[in-house]
Amino acid sequence: MVLRVDAVRARLLKLEEVISRLEEIERAGVATPGGTFRDAWAVERGLQLGAEIVLDVGNHVLSAHFGVSAEDHEDVIAQLERCGVISHELRERLKGLGGFRNILVHDYLRLDPDRVAAHLARAPRDFSDFVVALRAWLEGLQTR
């Protein structure tokens, strides 16, 4: 498999759009537990989409550039650190993203509004730092 740099960049741009929308929702203060179902769905969809992009980009980089197959979503994050794509600090902040994504997608009956609000409070920064790390890594490839 070949690393598709343009595809990675396009996904990072989409992640920036998701980040912007999540920040907008957070600023509006509509994502607190007990808000409307529309607000809750917007937050959940934004968090899910952000997580999907992070994991998709990470999985593509791992398989296409490093020849690594992650065992699961959590392993994508761990392998990105092992390969030097993201820092240990960012890995620690992203830890649990795969499990949270799975709850959003498959186990929505157990979705805790307080946990969703907690993820919303930190996701824009975590996702932004992921974008910065991936762009820096891509730039490093071009200078070699």
PyMOL commands that set and color helices and strands:
alter all, ss='L'
color gray80, all
select helices_A, chain A and resi 5-28+37-66+73-82+88-94+97-106+108-110+113-142
alter helices_A, ss='H'
color red, helices_A
deselect
rebuild
show_as cartoon
